[in-house]
Amino acid sequence: MDLPKHAYFKGKIVPYSEAKVGVATHALNYGTAVFGGLRGYWNDEKKKLFVFRPIDHYRRFLNSCRIMSMEFDQTPESLTNLTLELLRQDAYQENIYIRPLAYKADEGIGVRLHNLKEELTIFAIPFGLYIKNDTSAHVTISSWRRIDDNSIPARGKISGAYASSALIKTDAARGGFDEGLVLTQDGHLAEGSAMNIFMLRDGVLVTPPITDNILEGITRRSVMELAQNELGLTVVQRQIDRSEIYICDEFFLTGTAVQITAVTKVDHRPIGKGVMGPVTDSLRKLFDKILCGNDPKYAHWNVVV
Ligand code: PMP
């Protein structure tokens, strides 16, 4: 794997090799960190790097910080500016993934959130496809359950909560699947290990509500808007039963990492006709054009480095 070139660390941009923490760091021991995940897309014709919806990502990031009692003198705009500064130094000419991370930085023993100092770091790495089979993914329904708002709030991107995502992903991968979907404690579909889900049933696009222990995905929000405004689809947020996925017409995953990934099989059952459906295909094409900065109508979603 590529290492980052630089990191924003302790208030300045340094070579990545200098961005180090001690092994007793609170966040490393207890998962007391929150993170974000953004993408930059290199447009080779325009020779420009486009970052997708950084203000929205940083708004969610700062909300995650609030959930974990972390205070920073930052705004979504100031974090976006820091990111642009970092990316100018990195000077990548390829697609990248950007990772902001806020963490409890004290070194010592004692589980808590209070009376600890916070640090902020940001780094970026080259990044390609997250799920190789992005037009024909085969997913399984995980035997793990989704973390609950009353245990580790799923709407915060809290590092410790991703131990659960790791269990879901690895069990799915070891079982030969591309991804795992998780059910809520009461048995409704919540999301994938690190992505939101959508199903098309009888011409209506359905996704679980934000009160079903999902991360409030930026891609999810973008896809809902595109489906309504560009494809004229009705989009509904409601609980989804497990058996609905077996009989729906199309199913796809959304997220910064997976973008829009078509799911064509779940637990060895074909979804719809067993190939990527037309709605998923149209949304993918629309979204690709936007991400690379080639759609003037959605230019406001991108920030150019
Ligand atoms: N759910 C989870 C658990 C995630 O980690 C992610 C990735 N950030 C998503 C959904 C998708 O969110 P977004 O579209 O903002 O990347």
Boltz pocket constraint, residues with backbone or C-beta under 6 A from the ligand:
constraints:
  - pocket:
      binder: B
      contacts: [[A, 37], [A, 154], [A, 191], [A, 192], [A, 193], [A, 194], [A, 195], [A, 196], [A, 214], [A, 215], [A, 216], [A, 217], [A, 218], [A, 219], [A, 220], [A, 254], [A, 255], [A, 256], [A, 257]]
      max_distance: 6.0
